[in-house]
């Protein structure tokens, strides 16, 4: 269930990013977005690894 919630959050985040042009974002905002995406990917990897155990 938590995995489904994460996917919904990612889809929402992706939709919001699509509505914002990259040119209008500051470097700090881009870095914060990248760090957020990295954390989300780490969680996805953890879920995938968990299914193999």
N, CA, C and O atoms as a Tinker XYZ file with bonds, in Angstrom:
   212  protein
     1  N      0.810000   -1.203000    0.000000    73     2
     2  CA     0.000000    0.000000    0.000000    64     1     3
     3  C      0.849000    1.261000    0.000000    63     2     4     5
     4  O      0.553000    2.216000   -0.718000    81     3
     5  N      1.892000    1.264000    0.797000    73     3     6
     6  CA     2.763000    2.430000    0.843000    64     5     7
     7  C      3.387000    2.672000   -0.527000    63     6     8     9
     8  O      3.615000    3.811000   -0.935000    81     7
     9  N      3.657000    1.567000   -1.228000    73     7    10
    10  CA     4.236000    1.691000   -2.567000    64     9    11
    11  C      3.264000    2.402000   -3.507000    63    10    12    13
    12  O      3.678000    3.237000   -4.312000    81    11
    13  N      1.967000    2.072000   -3.408000    73    11    14
    14  CA     0.961000    2.721000   -4.252000    64    13    15
    15  C      0.871000    4.209000   -3.925000    63    14    16    17
    16  O      0.738000    5.044000   -4.819000    81    15
    17  N      0.945000    4.529000   -2.641000    73    15    18
    18  CA     0.899000    5.935000   -2.241000    64    17    19
    19  C      2.109000    6.680000   -2.794000    63    18    20    21
    20  O      1.989000    7.823000   -3.234000    81    19
    21  N      3.277000    6.035000   -2.773000    73    19    22
    22  CA     4.486000    6.665000   -3.319000    64    21    23
    23  C      4.318000    6.939000   -4.806000    63    22    24    25
    24  O      4.700000    8.000000   -5.300000    81    23
    25  N      3.736000    5.961000   -5.524000    73    23    26
    26  CA     3.529000    6.155000   -6.960000    64    25    27
    27  C      2.586000    7.312000   -7.238000    63    26    28    29
    28  O      2.801000    8.080000   -8.176000    81    27
    29  N      1.532000    7.442000   -6.420000    73    27    30
    30  CA     0.604000    8.556000   -6.584000    64    29    31
    31  C      1.315000    9.874000   -6.341000    63    30    32    33
    32  O      1.105000   10.844000   -7.070000    81    31
    33  N      2.169000    9.911000   -5.300000    73    31    34
    34  CA     2.911000   11.126000   -4.995000    64    33    35
    35  C      3.862000   11.475000   -6.137000    63    34    36    37
    36  O      3.996000   12.642000   -6.505000    81    35
    37  N      4.515000   10.468000   -6.692000    73    35    38
    38  CA     5.438000   10.706000   -7.803000    64    37    39
    39  C      4.698000   11.242000   -9.022000    63    38    40    41
    40  O      5.167000   12.167000   -9.685000    81    39
    41  N      3.548000   10.661000   -9.311000    73    39    42
    42  CA     2.766000   11.123000  -10.455000    64    41    43
    43  C      2.328000   12.568000  -10.264000    63    42    44    45
    44  O      2.356000   13.361000  -11.205000    81    43
    45  N      1.923000   12.910000   -9.038000    73    43    46
    46  CA     1.524000   14.283000   -8.745000    64    45    47
    47  C      2.704000   15.221000   -8.903000    63    46    48    49
    48  O      2.581000   16.301000   -9.481000    81    47
    49  N      3.855000   14.800000   -8.382000    73    47    50
    50  CA     5.064000   15.612000   -8.485000    64    49    51
    51  C      5.451000   15.813000   -9.947000    63    50    52    53
    52  O      5.793000   16.924000  -10.354000    81    51
    53  N      5.398000   14.744000  -10.732000    73    51    54
    54  CA     5.732000   14.843000  -12.151000    64    53    55
    55  C      4.791000   15.810000  -12.873000    63    54    56    57
    56  O      5.231000   16.583000  -13.723000    81    55
    57  N      3.511000   15.769000  -12.542000    73    55    58
    58  CA     2.548000   16.658000  -13.182000    64    57    59
    59  C      2.848000   18.112000  -12.834000    63    58    60    61
    60  O      2.750000   18.997000  -13.684000    81    59
    61  N      3.212000   18.348000  -11.589000    73    59    62
    62  CA     3.546000   19.712000  -11.177000    64    61    63
    63  C      4.801000   20.198000  -11.895000    63    62    64    65
    64  O      4.875000   21.356000  -12.304000    81    63
    65  N      5.783000   19.320000  -12.047000    73    63    66
    66  CA     7.020000   19.706000  -12.726000    64    65    67
    67  C      6.769000   19.999000  -14.192000    63    66    68    69
    68  O      7.404000   20.882000  -14.770000    81    67
    69  N      5.846000   19.262000  -14.799000    73    67    70
    70  CA     5.531000   19.499000  -16.198000    64    69    71
    71  C      4.931000   20.895000  -16.404000    63    70    72    73
    72  O      5.094000   21.496000  -17.466000    81    71
    73  N      4.246000   21.398000  -15.397000    73    71    74
    74  CA     3.607000   22.704000  -15.512000    64    73    75
    75  C      4.577000   23.850000  -15.248000    63    74    76    77
    76  O      4.229000   25.012000  -15.460000    81    75
    77  N      5.758000   23.549000  -14.800000    73    75    78
    78  CA     6.749000   24.584000  -14.485000    64    77    79
    79  C      7.914000   24.450000  -15.447000    63    78    80    81
    80  O      8.438000   23.353000  -15.639000    81    79
    81  N      8.319000   25.536000  -16.042000    73    79    82
    82  CA     9.457000   25.465000  -16.955000    64    81    83
    83  C     10.747000   25.451000  -16.160000    63    82    84    85
    84  O     10.869000   26.118000  -15.133000    81    83
    85  N     11.695000   24.690000  -16.643000    73    83    86
    86  CA    12.982000   24.560000  -15.972000    64    85    87
    87  C     13.728000   25.896000  -15.942000    63    86    88    89
    88  O     14.501000   26.151000  -15.019000    81    87
    89  N     13.504000   26.734000  -16.930000    73    87    90
    90  CA    14.205000   28.014000  -16.997000    64    89    91
    91  C     13.830000   28.941000  -15.847000    63    90    92    93
    92  O     14.621000   29.804000  -15.463000    81    91
    93  N     12.651000   28.773000  -15.303000    73    91    94
    94  CA    12.179000   29.656000  -14.251000    64    93    95
    95  C     12.616000   29.205000  -12.855000    63    94    96    97
    96  O     12.393000   29.920000  -11.878000    81    95
    97  N     13.220000   28.055000  -12.755000    73    95    98
    98  CA    13.625000   27.536000  -11.453000    64    97    99
    99  C     15.030000   27.993000  -11.104000    63    98   100   101
   100  O     15.915000   28.064000  -11.957000    81    99
   101  N     15.205000   28.291000   -9.860000    73    99   102
   102  CA    16.541000   28.658000   -9.415000    64   101   103
   103  C     17.377000   27.394000   -9.237000    63   102   104   105
   104  O     16.843000   26.285000   -9.210000    81   103
   105  N     18.649000   27.566000   -9.121000    73   103   106
   106  CA    19.548000   26.433000   -8.928000    64   105   107
   107  C     19.208000   25.671000   -7.656000    63   106   108   109
   108  O     19.255000   24.441000   -7.632000    81   107
   109  N     18.867000   26.396000   -6.604000    73   107   110
   110  CA    18.513000   25.735000   -5.347000    64   109   111
   111  C     17.235000   24.918000   -5.475000    63   110   112   113
   112  O     17.127000   23.840000   -4.892000    81   111
   113  N     16.275000   25.419000   -6.227000    73   111   114
   114  CA    15.038000   24.669000   -6.447000    64   113   115
   115  C     15.312000   23.406000   -7.255000    63   114   116   117
   116  O     14.766000   22.343000   -6.961000    81   115
   117  N     16.157000   23.526000   -8.272000    73   115   118
   118  CA    16.523000   22.355000   -9.069000    64   117   119
   119  C     17.234000   21.315000   -8.209000    63   118   120   121
   120  O     16.967000   20.119000   -8.326000    81   119
   121  N     18.133000   21.771000   -7.352000    73   119   122
   122  CA    18.854000   20.860000   -6.463000    64   121   123
   123  C     17.893000   20.183000   -5.493000    63   122   124   125
   124  O     18.004000   18.981000   -5.254000    81   123
   125  N     16.967000   20.928000   -4.941000    73   123   126
   126  CA    15.985000   20.352000   -4.015000    64   125   127
   127  C     15.122000   19.316000   -4.727000    63   126   128   129
   128  O     14.848000   18.251000   -4.173000    81   127
   129  N     14.693000   19.619000   -5.951000    73   127   130
   130  CA    13.903000   18.660000   -6.727000    64   129   131
   131  C     14.705000   17.393000   -7.019000    63   130   132   133
   132  O     14.182000   16.284000   -6.910000    81   131
   133  N     15.961000   17.559000   -7.385000    73   131   134
   134  CA    16.814000   16.405000   -7.684000    64   133   135
   135  C     17.006000   15.543000   -6.444000    63   134   136   137
   136  O     16.942000   14.316000   -6.518000    81   135
   137  N     17.242000   16.186000   -5.308000    73   135   138
   138  CA    17.408000   15.427000   -4.064000    64   137   139
   139  C     16.136000   14.676000   -3.700000    63   138   140   141
   140  O     16.197000   13.544000   -3.220000    81   139
   141  N     14.999000   15.292000   -3.924000    73   139   142
   142  CA    13.717000   14.637000   -3.650000    64   141   143
   143  C     13.548000   13.412000   -4.552000    63   142   144   145
   144  O     13.136000   12.348000   -4.091000    81   143
   145  N     13.861000   13.566000   -5.814000    73   143   146
   146  CA    13.747000   12.448000   -6.749000    64   145   147
   147  C     14.707000   11.321000   -6.374000    63   146   148   149
   148  O     14.354000   10.148000   -6.493000    81   147
   149  N     15.901000   11.659000   -5.927000    73   147   150
   150  CA    16.871000   10.652000   -5.502000    64   149   151
   151  C     16.319000    9.862000   -4.320000    63   150   152   153
   152  O     16.423000    8.636000   -4.290000    81   151
   153  N     15.738000   10.552000   -3.356000    73   151   154
   154  CA    15.164000    9.878000   -2.188000    64   153   155
   155  C     14.015000    8.961000   -2.601000    63   154   156   157
   156  O     13.891000    7.851000   -2.084000    81   155
   157  N     13.180000    9.417000   -3.524000    73   155   158
   158  CA    12.077000    8.593000   -4.010000    64   157   159
   159  C     12.595000    7.338000   -4.716000    63   158   160   161
   160  O     12.047000    6.251000   -4.534000    81   159
   161  N     13.647000    7.489000   -5.517000    73   159   162
   162  CA    14.231000    6.346000   -6.216000    64   161   163
   163  C     14.862000    5.362000   -5.241000    63   162   164   165
   164  O     14.780000    4.150000   -5.436000    81   163
   165  N     15.489000    5.881000   -4.194000    73   163   166
   166  CA    16.065000    4.998000   -3.170000    64   165   167
   167  C     14.975000    4.165000   -2.512000    63   166   168   169
   168  O     15.170000    2.980000   -2.245000    81   167
   169  N     13.828000    4.783000   -2.251000    73   167   170
   170  CA    12.707000    4.041000   -1.664000    64   169   171
   171  C     12.190000    2.966000   -2.627000    63   170   172   173
   172  O     11.866000    1.853000   -2.214000    81   171
   173  N     12.121000    3.313000   -3.897000    73   171   174
   174  CA    11.671000    2.330000   -4.883000    64   173   175
   175  C     12.639000    1.155000   -4.960000    63   174   176   177
   176  O     12.212000    0.004000   -5.048000    81   175
   177  N     13.928000    1.435000   -4.928000    73   175   178
   178  CA    14.933000    0.378000   -4.958000    64   177   179
   179  C     14.804000   -0.508000   -3.725000    63   178   180   181
   180  O     14.901000   -1.731000   -3.820000    81   179
   181  N     14.585000    0.111000   -2.572000    73   179   182
   182  CA    14.422000   -0.654000   -1.339000    64   181   183
   183  C     13.223000   -1.592000   -1.446000    63   182   184   185
   184  O     13.288000   -2.735000   -0.992000    81   183
   185  N     12.129000   -1.118000   -2.042000    73   183   186
   186  CA    10.958000   -1.966000   -2.222000    64   185   187
   187  C     11.265000   -3.124000   -3.172000    63   186   188   189
   188  O     10.839000   -4.254000   -2.932000    81   187
   189  N     11.993000   -2.849000   -4.234000    73   187   190
   190  CA    12.340000   -3.911000   -5.180000    64   189   191
   191  C     13.252000   -4.939000   -4.533000    63   190   192   193
   192  O     13.065000   -6.142000   -4.716000    81   191
   193  N     14.232000   -4.475000   -3.780000    73   191   194
   194  CA    15.147000   -5.401000   -3.100000    64   193   195
   195  C     14.391000   -6.222000   -2.068000    63   194   196   197
   196  O     14.675000   -7.406000   -1.885000    81   195
   197  N     13.444000   -5.610000   -1.403000    73   195   198
   198  CA    12.664000   -6.297000   -0.374000    64   197   199
   199  C     11.897000   -7.468000   -0.976000    63   198   200   201
   200  O     11.769000   -8.514000   -0.340000    81   199
   201  N     11.389000   -7.306000   -2.189000    73   199   202
   202  CA    10.597000   -8.378000   -2.810000    64   201   203
   203  C     11.461000   -9.591000   -3.174000    63   202   204   205
   204  O     10.939000  -10.692000   -3.346000    81   203
   205  N     12.773000   -9.396000   -3.291000    73   203   206
   206  CA    13.653000  -10.514000   -3.626000    64   205   207
   207  C     14.126000  -11.270000   -2.394000    63   206   208   209
   208  O     14.665000  -12.370000   -2.520000    81   207
   209  N     13.940000  -10.713000   -1.220000    73   207   210
   210  CA    14.411000  -11.381000   -0.002000    64   209   211
   211  C     13.472000  -12.456000    0.455000    63   210   212
   212  O     13.728000  -13.111000    1.466000    81   211
